[in-house]
Amino acid sequence: METRTKLIQKIQELEKVIIEQENELEKIKQTLIICANCHNIRDKQNDWHPVADFINSRFKINFSHGICPKCAKKLYPDFYD
């Protein structure tokens, strides 16, 4: 009887390991590969796309353009003291 209990415990431990590994794989699948230089994103077919195009094609989100204060100061220093 004790052997059966140990076997059940081992099975439960292995099930936990499998669930943890499945969760880790799911995280990896959700990782986007982005170019450190141009910020294009690589898809599952190893093709590279601009960030806005990649997101729009999957989530139907459109982008508008703006400029944050930090970049505005960097790009247009004459307008800031």
PyMOL Python script that loads the backbone (N, CA, C, O; Angstrom):
from pymol import cmd

cmd.read_pdbstr("""\
ATOM      1  N   MET A   1       0.815  -1.192   0.000  1.00  0.00           N
ATOM      2  CA  MET A   1       0.000   0.000   0.000  1.00  0.00           C
ATOM      3  C   MET A   1       0.862   1.262   0.000  1.00  0.00           C
ATOM      4  O   MET A   1       0.544   2.241  -0.674  1.00  0.00           O
ATOM      5  N   GLU A   2       1.960   1.227   0.766  1.00  0.00           N
ATOM      6  CA  GLU A   2       2.852   2.377   0.842  1.00  0.00           C
ATOM      7  C   GLU A   2       3.499   2.648  -0.512  1.00  0.00           C
ATOM      8  O   GLU A   2       3.702   3.807  -0.873  1.00  0.00           O
ATOM      9  N   THR A   3       3.823   1.611  -1.260  1.00  0.00           N
ATOM     10  CA  THR A   3       4.415   1.761  -2.575  1.00  0.00           C
ATOM     11  C   THR A   3       3.449   2.478  -3.516  1.00  0.00           C
ATOM     12  O   THR A   3       3.865   3.321  -4.312  1.00  0.00           O
ATOM     13  N   ARG A   4       2.193   2.153  -3.427  1.00  0.00           N
ATOM     14  CA  ARG A   4       1.177   2.798  -4.265  1.00  0.00           C
ATOM     15  C   ARG A   4       1.079   4.283  -3.914  1.00  0.00           C
ATOM     16  O   ARG A   4       0.959   5.120  -4.809  1.00  0.00           O
ATOM     17  N   THR A   5       1.127   4.609  -2.659  1.00  0.00           N
ATOM     18  CA  THR A   5       1.081   6.003  -2.207  1.00  0.00           C
ATOM     19  C   THR A   5       2.285   6.774  -2.734  1.00  0.00           C
ATOM     20  O   THR A   5       2.149   7.909  -3.191  1.00  0.00           O
ATOM     21  N   LYS A   6       3.456   6.163  -2.670  1.00  0.00           N
ATOM     22  CA  LYS A   6       4.669   6.801  -3.185  1.00  0.00           C
ATOM     23  C   LYS A   6       4.565   7.021  -4.689  1.00  0.00           C
ATOM     24  O   LYS A   6       4.997   8.051  -5.206  1.00  0.00           O
ATOM     25  N   LEU A   7       3.989   6.043  -5.386  1.00  0.00           N
ATOM     26  CA  LEU A   7       3.820   6.167  -6.834  1.00  0.00           C
ATOM     27  C   LEU A   7       2.862   7.306  -7.163  1.00  0.00           C
ATOM     28  O   LEU A   7       3.109   8.079  -8.088  1.00  0.00           O
ATOM     29  N   ILE A   8       1.798   7.409  -6.429  1.00  0.00           N
ATOM     30  CA  ILE A   8       0.826   8.500  -6.645  1.00  0.00           C
ATOM     31  C   ILE A   8       1.489   9.852  -6.388  1.00  0.00           C
ATOM     32  O   ILE A   8       1.279  10.802  -7.141  1.00  0.00           O
ATOM     33  N   GLN A   9       2.288   9.938  -5.324  1.00  0.00           N
ATOM     34  CA  GLN A   9       2.999  11.177  -5.019  1.00  0.00           C
ATOM     35  C   GLN A   9       3.977  11.546  -6.130  1.00  0.00           C
ATOM     36  O   GLN A   9       4.092  12.712  -6.505  1.00  0.00           O
ATOM     37  N   LYS A  10       4.671  10.554  -6.644  1.00  0.00           N
ATOM     38  CA  LYS A  10       5.629  10.803  -7.731  1.00  0.00           C
ATOM     39  C   LYS A  10       4.903  11.297  -8.976  1.00  0.00           C
ATOM     40  O   LYS A  10       5.371  12.213  -9.654  1.00  0.00           O
ATOM     41  N   ILE A  11       3.771  10.693  -9.271  1.00  0.00           N
ATOM     42  CA  ILE A  11       2.975  11.119 -10.433  1.00  0.00           C
ATOM     43  C   ILE A  11       2.525  12.567 -10.253  1.00  0.00           C
ATOM     44  O   ILE A  11       2.584  13.359 -11.194  1.00  0.00           O
ATOM     45  N   GLN A  12       2.080  12.909  -9.056  1.00  0.00           N
ATOM     46  CA  GLN A  12       1.639  14.279  -8.784  1.00  0.00           C
ATOM     47  C   GLN A  12       2.797  15.272  -8.917  1.00  0.00           C
ATOM     48  O   GLN A  12       2.616  16.372  -9.439  1.00  0.00           O
ATOM     49  N   GLU A  13       3.967  14.888  -8.453  1.00  0.00           N
ATOM     50  CA  GLU A  13       5.147  15.741  -8.602  1.00  0.00           C
ATOM     51  C   GLU A  13       5.488  15.953 -10.076  1.00  0.00           C
ATOM     52  O   GLU A  13       5.797  17.066 -10.501  1.00  0.00           O
ATOM     53  N   LEU A  14       5.426  14.875 -10.843  1.00  0.00           N
ATOM     54  CA  LEU A  14       5.720  14.981 -12.277  1.00  0.00           C
ATOM     55  C   LEU A  14       4.680  15.822 -13.001  1.00  0.00           C
ATOM     56  O   LEU A  14       5.015  16.563 -13.925  1.00  0.00           O
ATOM     57  N   GLU A  15       3.436  15.715 -12.596  1.00  0.00           N
ATOM     58  CA  GLU A  15       2.387  16.549 -13.192  1.00  0.00           C
ATOM     59  C   GLU A  15       2.663  18.022 -12.939  1.00  0.00           C
ATOM     60  O   GLU A  15       2.459  18.851 -13.826  1.00  0.00           O
ATOM     61  N   LYS A  16       3.126  18.359 -11.733  1.00  0.00           N
ATOM     62  CA  LYS A  16       3.474  19.749 -11.417  1.00  0.00           C
ATOM     63  C   LYS A  16       4.620  20.235 -12.303  1.00  0.00           C
ATOM     64  O   LYS A  16       4.592  21.361 -12.799  1.00  0.00           O
ATOM     65  N   VAL A  17       5.623  19.387 -12.497  1.00  0.00           N
ATOM     66  CA  VAL A  17       6.751  19.751 -13.351  1.00  0.00           C
ATOM     67  C   VAL A  17       6.277  19.986 -14.777  1.00  0.00           C
ATOM     68  O   VAL A  17       6.700  20.948 -15.419  1.00  0.00           O
ATOM     69  N   ILE A  18       5.420  19.133 -15.271  1.00  0.00           N
ATOM     70  CA  ILE A  18       4.893  19.279 -16.632  1.00  0.00           C
ATOM     71  C   ILE A  18       4.129  20.588 -16.771  1.00  0.00           C
ATOM     72  O   ILE A  18       4.297  21.297 -17.763  1.00  0.00           O
ATOM     73  N   ILE A  19       3.300  20.916 -15.799  1.00  0.00           N
ATOM     74  CA  ILE A  19       2.535  22.164 -15.836  1.00  0.00           C
ATOM     75  C   ILE A  19       3.471  23.365 -15.819  1.00  0.00           C
ATOM     76  O   ILE A  19       3.252  24.324 -16.559  1.00  0.00           O
ATOM     77  N   GLU A  20       4.511  23.331 -14.987  1.00  0.00           N
ATOM     78  CA  GLU A  20       5.488  24.422 -14.943  1.00  0.00           C
ATOM     79  C   GLU A  20       6.194  24.578 -16.288  1.00  0.00           C
ATOM     80  O   GLU A  20       6.399  25.697 -16.758  1.00  0.00           O
ATOM     81  N   GLN A  21       6.565  23.462 -16.906  1.00  0.00           N
ATOM     82  CA  GLN A  21       7.239  23.513 -18.197  1.00  0.00           C
ATOM     83  C   GLN A  21       6.307  24.037 -19.290  1.00  0.00           C
ATOM     84  O   GLN A  21       6.734  24.797 -20.159  1.00  0.00           O
ATOM     85  N   GLU A  22       5.047  23.637 -19.248  1.00  0.00           N
ATOM     86  CA  GLU A  22       4.067  24.147 -20.216  1.00  0.00           C
ATOM     87  C   GLU A  22       3.905  25.656 -20.061  1.00  0.00           C
ATOM     88  O   GLU A  22       3.826  26.379 -21.054  1.00  0.00           O
ATOM     89  N   ASN A  23       3.856  26.129 -18.822  1.00  0.00           N
ATOM     90  CA  ASN A  23       3.744  27.567 -18.578  1.00  0.00           C
ATOM     91  C   ASN A  23       4.960  28.314 -19.101  1.00  0.00           C
ATOM     92  O   ASN A  23       4.829  29.392 -19.682  1.00  0.00           O
ATOM     93  N   GLU A  24       6.131  27.751 -18.901  1.00  0.00           N
ATOM     94  CA  GLU A  24       7.359  28.369 -19.395  1.00  0.00           C
ATOM     95  C   GLU A  24       7.369  28.414 -20.925  1.00  0.00           C
ATOM     96  O   GLU A  24       7.767  29.420 -21.513  1.00  0.00           O
ATOM     97  N   LEU A  25       6.940  27.346 -21.558  1.00  0.00           N
ATOM     98  CA  LEU A  25       6.854  27.324 -23.023  1.00  0.00           C
ATOM     99  C   LEU A  25       5.878  28.376 -23.531  1.00  0.00           C
ATOM    100  O   LEU A  25       6.131  29.018 -24.550  1.00  0.00           O
ATOM    101  N   GLU A  26       4.787  28.551 -22.840  1.00  0.00           N
ATOM    102  CA  GLU A  26       3.794  29.556 -23.236  1.00  0.00           C
ATOM    103  C   GLU A  26       4.404  30.958 -23.160  1.00  0.00           C
ATOM    104  O   GLU A  26       4.147  31.795 -24.025  1.00  0.00           O
ATOM    105  N   LYS A  27       5.201  31.209 -22.139  1.00  0.00           N
ATOM    106  CA  LYS A  27       5.883  32.502 -22.026  1.00  0.00           C
ATOM    107  C   LYS A  27       6.844  32.708 -23.195  1.00  0.00           C
ATOM    108  O   LYS A  27       6.912  33.793 -23.772  1.00  0.00           O
ATOM    109  N   ILE A  28       7.584  31.654 -23.535  1.00  0.00           N
ATOM    110  CA  ILE A  28       8.543  31.751 -24.637  1.00  0.00           C
ATOM    111  C   ILE A  28       7.822  32.021 -25.949  1.00  0.00           C
ATOM    112  O   ILE A  28       8.289  32.822 -26.759  1.00  0.00           O
ATOM    113  N   LYS A  29       6.691  31.364 -26.167  1.00  0.00           N
ATOM    114  CA  LYS A  29       5.929  31.574 -27.400  1.00  0.00           C
ATOM    115  C   LYS A  29       5.433  33.008 -27.506  1.00  0.00           C
ATOM    116  O   LYS A  29       5.222  33.509 -28.610  1.00  0.00           O
ATOM    117  N   GLN A  30       5.245  33.676 -26.370  1.00  0.00           N
ATOM    118  CA  GLN A  30       4.731  35.035 -26.371  1.00  0.00           C
ATOM    119  C   GLN A  30       5.827  36.080 -26.490  1.00  0.00           C
ATOM    120  O   GLN A  30       5.535  37.274 -26.558  1.00  0.00           O
ATOM    121  N   THR A  31       7.069  35.656 -26.517  1.00  0.00           N
ATOM    122  CA  THR A  31       8.189  36.583 -26.599  1.00  0.00           C
ATOM    123  C   THR A  31       8.348  37.083 -28.027  1.00  0.00           C
ATOM    124  O   THR A  31       8.370  36.289 -28.967  1.00  0.00           O
ATOM    125  N   LEU A  32       8.458  38.389 -28.190  1.00  0.00           N
ATOM    126  CA  LEU A  32       8.709  38.978 -29.502  1.00  0.00           C
ATOM    127  C   LEU A  32      10.199  39.233 -29.641  1.00  0.00           C
ATOM    128  O   LEU A  32      10.843  39.738 -28.721  1.00  0.00           O
ATOM    129  N   ILE A  33      10.737  38.881 -30.791  1.00  0.00           N
ATOM    130  CA  ILE A  33      12.133  39.162 -31.089  1.00  0.00           C
ATOM    131  C   ILE A  33      12.164  40.505 -31.817  1.00  0.00           C
ATOM    132  O   ILE A  33      11.557  40.662 -32.876  1.00  0.00           O
ATOM    133  N   ILE A  34      12.875  41.467 -31.239  1.00  0.00           N
ATOM    134  CA  ILE A  34      12.925  42.808 -31.821  1.00  0.00           C
ATOM    135  C   ILE A  34      14.381  43.181 -32.108  1.00  0.00           C
ATOM    136  O   ILE A  34      15.272  42.923 -31.298  1.00  0.00           O
ATOM    137  N   CYS A  35      14.603  43.786 -33.264  1.00  0.00           N
ATOM    138  CA  CYS A  35      15.950  44.203 -33.645  1.00  0.00           C
ATOM    139  C   CYS A  35      16.404  45.334 -32.723  1.00  0.00           C
ATOM    140  O   CYS A  35      15.683  46.312 -32.525  1.00  0.00           O
ATOM    141  N   ALA A  36      17.586  45.193 -32.171  1.00  0.00           N
ATOM    142  CA  ALA A  36      18.116  46.195 -31.262  1.00  0.00           C
ATOM    143  C   ALA A  36      18.416  47.518 -31.964  1.00  0.00           C
ATOM    144  O   ALA A  36      18.507  48.560 -31.313  1.00  0.00           O
ATOM    145  N   ASN A  37      18.570  47.482 -33.276  1.00  0.00           N
ATOM    146  CA  ASN A  37      18.904  48.703 -33.997  1.00  0.00           C
ATOM    147  C   ASN A  37      17.674  49.377 -34.608  1.00  0.00           C
ATOM    148  O   ASN A  37      17.375  50.527 -34.284  1.00  0.00           O
ATOM    149  N   CYS A  38      16.960  48.673 -35.489  1.00  0.00           N
ATOM    150  CA  CYS A  38      15.853  49.308 -36.217  1.00  0.00           C
ATOM    151  C   CYS A  38      14.485  49.046 -35.588  1.00  0.00           C
ATOM    152  O   CYS A  38      13.487  49.632 -36.007  1.00  0.00           O
ATOM    153  N   HIS A  39      14.436  48.175 -34.591  1.00  0.00           N
ATOM    154  CA  HIS A  39      13.217  47.830 -33.848  1.00  0.00           C
ATOM    155  C   HIS A  39      12.167  47.092 -34.680  1.00  0.00           C
ATOM    156  O   HIS A  39      10.994  47.072 -34.307  1.00  0.00           O
ATOM    157  N   ASN A  40      12.565  46.489 -35.791  1.00  0.00           N
ATOM    158  CA  ASN A  40      11.641  45.614 -36.506  1.00  0.00           C
ATOM    159  C   ASN A  40      11.425  44.357 -35.668  1.00  0.00           C
ATOM    160  O   ASN A  40      12.262  43.996 -34.841  1.00  0.00           O
ATOM    161  N   ILE A  41      10.293  43.699 -35.894  1.00  0.00           N
ATOM    162  CA  ILE A  41       9.949  42.493 -35.140  1.00  0.00           C
ATOM    163  C   ILE A  41       9.978  41.285 -36.063  1.00  0.00           C
ATOM    164  O   ILE A  41       9.497  41.341 -37.195  1.00  0.00           O
ATOM    165  N   ARG A  42      10.555  40.181 -35.561  1.00  0.00           N
ATOM    166  CA  ARG A  42      10.632  38.943 -36.340  1.00  0.00           C
ATOM    167  C   ARG A  42       9.400  38.092 -36.039  1.00  0.00           C
ATOM    168  O   ARG A  42       9.035  37.900 -34.879  1.00  0.00           O
ATOM    169  N   ASP A  43       8.764  37.583 -37.100  1.00  0.00           N
ATOM    170  CA  ASP A  43       7.602  36.719 -36.907  1.00  0.00           C
ATOM    171  C   ASP A  43       8.020  35.257 -36.886  1.00  0.00           C
ATOM    172  O   ASP A  43       9.208  34.941 -36.950  1.00  0.00           O
ATOM    173  N   LYS A  44       7.035  34.367 -36.795  1.00  0.00           N
ATOM    174  CA  LYS A  44       7.317  32.927 -36.694  1.00  0.00           C
ATOM    175  C   LYS A  44       7.967  32.366 -37.949  1.00  0.00           C
ATOM    176  O   LYS A  44       8.615  31.320 -37.899  1.00  0.00           O
ATOM    177  N   GLN A  45       7.799  33.055 -39.077  1.00  0.00           N
ATOM    178  CA  GLN A  45       8.412  32.600 -40.329  1.00  0.00           C
ATOM    179  C   GLN A  45       9.789  33.234 -40.526  1.00  0.00           C
ATOM    180  O   GLN A  45      10.383  33.112 -41.597  1.00  0.00           O
ATOM    181  N   ASN A  46      10.297  33.914 -39.488  1.00  0.00           N
ATOM    182  CA  ASN A  46      11.598  34.587 -39.520  1.00  0.00           C
ATOM    183  C   ASN A  46      11.648  35.772 -40.477  1.00  0.00           C
ATOM    184  O   ASN A  46      12.724  36.164 -40.928  1.00  0.00           O
ATOM    185  N   ASP A  47      10.481  36.344 -40.787  1.00  0.00           N
ATOM    186  CA  ASP A  47      10.426  37.570 -41.581  1.00  0.00           C
ATOM    187  C   ASP A  47      10.391  38.753 -40.612  1.00  0.00           C
ATOM    188  O   ASP A  47       9.857  38.656 -39.508  1.00  0.00           O
ATOM    189  N   TRP A  48      10.974  39.871 -41.051  1.00  0.00           N
ATOM    190  CA  TRP A  48      11.058  41.059 -40.202  1.00  0.00           C
ATOM    191  C   TRP A  48      10.052  42.102 -40.659  1.00  0.00           C
ATOM    192  O   TRP A  48       9.866  42.317 -41.856  1.00  0.00           O
ATOM    193  N   HIS A  49       9.399  42.752 -39.689  1.00  0.00           N
ATOM    194  CA  HIS A  49       8.357  43.736 -39.984  1.00  0.00           C
ATOM    195  C   HIS A  49       8.498  44.950 -39.072  1.00  0.00           C
ATOM    196  O   HIS A  49       8.927  44.818 -37.925  1.00  0.00           O
ATOM    197  N   PRO A  50       8.135  46.144 -39.577  1.00  0.00           N
ATOM    198  CA  PRO A  50       8.085  47.300 -38.683  1.00  0.00           C
ATOM    199  C   PRO A  50       7.099  47.032 -37.541  1.00  0.00           C
ATOM    200  O   PRO A  50       6.089  46.355 -37.732  1.00  0.00           O
ATOM    201  N   VAL A  51       7.395  47.559 -36.379  1.00  0.00           N
ATOM    202  CA  VAL A  51       6.574  47.309 -35.192  1.00  0.00           C
ATOM    203  C   VAL A  51       5.098  47.616 -35.456  1.00  0.00           C
ATOM    204  O   VAL A  51       4.230  46.794 -35.165  1.00  0.00           O
ATOM    205  N   ALA A  52       4.820  48.782 -36.000  1.00  0.00           N
ATOM    206  CA  ALA A  52       3.425  49.182 -36.223  1.00  0.00           C
ATOM    207  C   ALA A  52       2.714  48.209 -37.163  1.00  0.00           C
ATOM    208  O   ALA A  52       1.567  47.838 -36.910  1.00  0.00           O
ATOM    209  N   ASP A  53       3.373  47.794 -38.235  1.00  0.00           N
ATOM    210  CA  ASP A  53       2.760  46.844 -39.170  1.00  0.00           C
ATOM    211  C   ASP A  53       2.500  45.504 -38.492  1.00  0.00           C
ATOM    212  O   ASP A  53       1.438  44.907 -38.669  1.00  0.00           O
ATOM    213  N   PHE A  54       3.462  45.042 -37.725  1.00  0.00           N
ATOM    214  CA  PHE A  54       3.335  43.755 -37.041  1.00  0.00           C
ATOM    215  C   PHE A  54       2.150  43.767 -36.082  1.00  0.00           C
ATOM    216  O   PHE A  54       1.331  42.849 -36.095  1.00  0.00           O
ATOM    217  N   ILE A  55       2.058  44.794 -35.260  1.00  0.00           N
ATOM    218  CA  ILE A  55       0.971  44.877 -34.284  1.00  0.00           C
ATOM    219  C   ILE A  55      -0.366  45.056 -34.986  1.00  0.00           C
ATOM    220  O   ILE A  55      -1.348  44.411 -34.617  1.00  0.00           O
ATOM    221  N   ASN A  56      -0.419  45.921 -35.990  1.00  0.00           N
ATOM    222  CA  ASN A  56      -1.672  46.158 -36.706  1.00  0.00           C
ATOM    223  C   ASN A  56      -2.197  44.895 -37.373  1.00  0.00           C
ATOM    224  O   ASN A  56      -3.404  44.655 -37.368  1.00  0.00           O
ATOM    225  N   SER A  57      -1.318  44.089 -37.945  1.00  0.00           N
ATOM    226  CA  SER A  57      -1.762  42.885 -38.654  1.00  0.00           C
ATOM    227  C   SER A  57      -2.324  41.827 -37.711  1.00  0.00           C
ATOM    228  O   SER A  57      -3.112  40.980 -38.133  1.00  0.00           O
ATOM    229  N   ARG A  58      -1.934  41.864 -36.462  1.00  0.00           N
ATOM    230  CA  ARG A  58      -2.399  40.846 -35.511  1.00  0.00           C
ATOM    231  C   ARG A  58      -3.514  41.315 -34.596  1.00  0.00           C
ATOM    232  O   ARG A  58      -4.358  40.522 -34.180  1.00  0.00           O
ATOM    233  N   PHE A  59      -3.519  42.588 -34.284  1.00  0.00           N
ATOM    234  CA  PHE A  59      -4.475  43.094 -33.303  1.00  0.00           C
ATOM    235  C   PHE A  59      -5.386  44.174 -33.848  1.00  0.00           C
ATOM    236  O   PHE A  59      -6.234  44.691 -33.121  1.00  0.00           O
ATOM    237  N   LYS A  60      -5.225  44.526 -35.122  1.00  0.00           N
ATOM    238  CA  LYS A  60      -6.052  45.545 -35.774  1.00  0.00           C
ATOM    239  C   LYS A  60      -6.020  46.863 -35.014  1.00  0.00           C
ATOM    240  O   LYS A  60      -7.042  47.524 -34.836  1.00  0.00           O
ATOM    241  N   ILE A  61      -4.826  47.225 -34.574  1.00  0.00           N
ATOM    242  CA  ILE A  61      -4.615  48.495 -33.890  1.00  0.00           C
ATOM    243  C   ILE A  61      -3.938  49.443 -34.872  1.00  0.00           C
ATOM    244  O   ILE A  61      -2.919  49.103 -35.473  1.00  0.00           O
ATOM    245  N   ASN A  62      -4.505  50.622 -35.030  1.00  0.00           N
ATOM    246  CA  ASN A  62      -3.891  51.627 -35.890  1.00  0.00           C
ATOM    247  C   ASN A  62      -3.054  52.565 -35.030  1.00  0.00           C
ATOM    248  O   ASN A  62      -3.356  52.790 -33.858  1.00  0.00           O
ATOM    249  N   PHE A  63      -2.011  53.104 -35.624  1.00  0.00           N
ATOM    250  CA  PHE A  63      -1.110  53.987 -34.921  1.00  0.00           C
ATOM    251  C   PHE A  63      -1.232  55.404 -35.454  1.00  0.00           C
ATOM    252  O   PHE A  63      -1.468  55.633 -36.640  1.00  0.00           O
ATOM    253  N   SER A  64      -1.066  56.331 -34.552  1.00  0.00           N
ATOM    254  CA  SER A  64      -0.983  57.743 -34.886  1.00  0.00           C
ATOM    255  C   SER A  64       0.427  58.177 -34.493  1.00  0.00           C
ATOM    256  O   SER A  64       1.089  57.506 -33.701  1.00  0.00           O
ATOM    257  N   HIS A  65       0.871  59.270 -35.031  1.00  0.00           N
ATOM    258  CA  HIS A  65       2.223  59.716 -34.725  1.00  0.00           C
ATOM    259  C   HIS A  65       2.203  60.895 -33.771  1.00  0.00           C
ATOM    260  O   HIS A  65       1.313  61.744 -33.826  1.00  0.00           O
ATOM    261  N   GLY A  66       3.166  60.934 -32.925  1.00  0.00           N
ATOM    262  CA  GLY A  66       3.358  62.025 -31.989  1.00  0.00           C
ATOM    263  C   GLY A  66       4.831  62.056 -31.626  1.00  0.00           C
ATOM    264  O   GLY A  66       5.634  61.305 -32.180  1.00  0.00           O
ATOM    265  N   ILE A  67       5.172  62.915 -30.708  1.00  0.00           N
ATOM    266  CA  ILE A  67       6.554  62.963 -30.254  1.00  0.00           C
ATOM    267  C   ILE A  67       6.542  63.256 -28.756  1.00  0.00           C
ATOM    268  O   ILE A  67       5.875  64.179 -28.290  1.00  0.00           O
ATOM    269  N   CYS A  68       7.292  62.451 -28.021  1.00  0.00           N
ATOM    270  CA  CYS A  68       7.324  62.631 -26.571  1.00  0.00           C
ATOM    271  C   CYS A  68       8.211  63.834 -26.229  1.00  0.00           C
ATOM    272  O   CYS A  68       9.062  64.214 -27.033  1.00  0.00           O
ATOM    273  N   PRO A  69       8.028  64.434 -25.057  1.00  0.00           N
ATOM    274  CA  PRO A  69       8.825  65.609 -24.669  1.00  0.00           C
ATOM    275  C   PRO A  69      10.334  65.366 -24.694  1.00  0.00           C
ATOM    276  O   PRO A  69      11.095  66.249 -25.090  1.00  0.00           O
ATOM    277  N   LYS A  70      10.769  64.189 -24.278  1.00  0.00           N
ATOM    278  CA  LYS A  70      12.208  63.886 -24.264  1.00  0.00           C
ATOM    279  C   LYS A  70      12.785  63.939 -25.682  1.00  0.00           C
ATOM    280  O   LYS A  70      13.837  64.537 -25.905  1.00  0.00           O
ATOM    281  N   CYS A  71      12.098  63.316 -26.627  1.00  0.00           N
ATOM    282  CA  CYS A  71      12.585  63.315 -28.019  1.00  0.00           C
ATOM    283  C   CYS A  71      12.450  64.703 -28.639  1.00  0.00           C
ATOM    284  O   CYS A  71      13.307  65.118 -29.420  1.00  0.00           O
ATOM    285  N   ALA A  72      11.385  65.419 -28.300  1.00  0.00           N
ATOM    286  CA  ALA A  72      11.206  66.768 -28.833  1.00  0.00           C
ATOM    287  C   ALA A  72      12.376  67.656 -28.433  1.00  0.00           C
ATOM    288  O   ALA A  72      12.894  68.409 -29.257  1.00  0.00           O
ATOM    289  N   LYS A  73      12.795  67.574 -27.170  1.00  0.00           N
ATOM    290  CA  LYS A  73      13.934  68.374 -26.711  1.00  0.00           C
ATOM    291  C   LYS A  73      15.219  67.982 -27.422  1.00  0.00           C
ATOM    292  O   LYS A  73      16.055  68.832 -27.727  1.00  0.00           O
ATOM    293  N   LYS A  74      15.372  66.687 -27.684  1.00  0.00           N
ATOM    294  CA  LYS A  74      16.579  66.195 -28.355  1.00  0.00           C
ATOM    295  C   LYS A  74      16.602  66.620 -29.828  1.00  0.00           C
ATOM    296  O   LYS A  74      17.630  67.059 -30.344  1.00  0.00           O
ATOM    297  N   LEU A  75      15.451  66.482 -30.490  1.00  0.00           N
ATOM    298  CA  LEU A  75      15.384  66.769 -31.921  1.00  0.00           C
ATOM    299  C   LEU A  75      15.261  68.260 -32.228  1.00  0.00           C
ATOM    300  O   LEU A  75      15.729  68.719 -33.269  1.00  0.00           O
ATOM    301  N   TYR A  76      14.640  69.009 -31.336  1.00  0.00           N
ATOM    302  CA  TYR A  76      14.394  70.436 -31.564  1.00  0.00           C
ATOM    303  C   TYR A  76      14.900  71.271 -30.383  1.00  0.00           C
ATOM    304  O   TYR A  76      14.113  71.948 -29.721  1.00  0.00           O
ATOM    305  N   PRO A  77      16.200  71.226 -30.121  1.00  0.00           N
ATOM    306  CA  PRO A  77      16.741  71.899 -28.945  1.00  0.00           C
ATOM    307  C   PRO A  77      16.548  73.410 -28.968  1.00  0.00           C
ATOM    308  O   PRO A  77      16.529  74.037 -27.909  1.00  0.00           O
ATOM    309  N   ASP A  78      16.403  74.016 -30.155  1.00  0.00           N
ATOM    310  CA  ASP A  78      16.232  75.458 -30.247  1.00  0.00           C
ATOM    311  C   ASP A  78      14.910  75.921 -29.648  1.00  0.00           C
ATOM    312  O   ASP A  78      14.774  77.092 -29.294  1.00  0.00           O
ATOM    313  N   PHE A  79      13.944  75.033 -29.529  1.00  0.00           N
ATOM    314  CA  PHE A  79      12.635  75.402 -28.979  1.00  0.00           C
ATOM    315  C   PHE A  79      12.597  75.258 -27.467  1.00  0.00           C
ATOM    316  O   PHE A  79      11.604  75.624 -26.838  1.00  0.00           O
ATOM    317  N   TYR A  80      13.659  74.732 -26.877  1.00  0.00           N
ATOM    318  CA  TYR A  80      13.701  74.520 -25.429  1.00  0.00           C
ATOM    319  C   TYR A  80      14.919  75.193 -24.850  1.00  0.00           C
ATOM    320  O   TYR A  80      15.982  75.208 -25.470  1.00  0.00           O
ATOM    321  N   ASP A  81      14.773  75.747 -23.673  1.00  0.00           N
ATOM    322  CA  ASP A  81      15.908  76.414 -22.994  1.00  0.00           C
ATOM    323  C   ASP A  81      16.774  75.444 -22.283  1.00  0.00           C
ATOM    324  O   ASP A  81      17.764  75.836 -21.667  1.00  0.00           O
TER     325      ASP A  81
END
""", "prot")
cmd.dss("prot")
cmd.show_as("cartoon", "prot")
cmd.util.cbc("prot")
cmd.orient("prot")
